[in-house]
Amino acid sequence: MQSIISKDGLRHHLSFYGVLFVLGTVISHVQIISF
């Protein structure tokens, strides 16, 4: 039985949350600049 979280799956999750983190940071910076 394979492990639920494979290396590819883990990498996919890390990249997904990384993108969310970058988007959130950019949005917060844009809001600070605009306001």
N, C-alpha and C positions, 0 to 999 in steps of 0.2 A: 504493500500500500504506500503510495507516494505521499510525501509531506504536503500539507495544504498550501504552505507558503514556499514556493520554489524561488530560486535566485532571480529568475526572470520576473516573477510576480512581485517579489520584494522590490526589485529595481523599478518596476512599473509604478508601484505605490509611492516610492520615494520621489520619483520624477513628478508624479501627479501632485503630491503635497508640496513639492518644491515649486511647481508652477503656481499653485494656489497662494503660497507664501509670497512669491514675487509679485503676483497680481495684487494681493492685499497691500503690500508695501508701496507699490507704485500708486495705487488708488489713494492711500492715506497721504502720500506725499503730494499728490495732485490736489487733494482737498485742502491741505495746509497752505499750498501756494495760492489756490484760488480764493481762499478765505483769509 
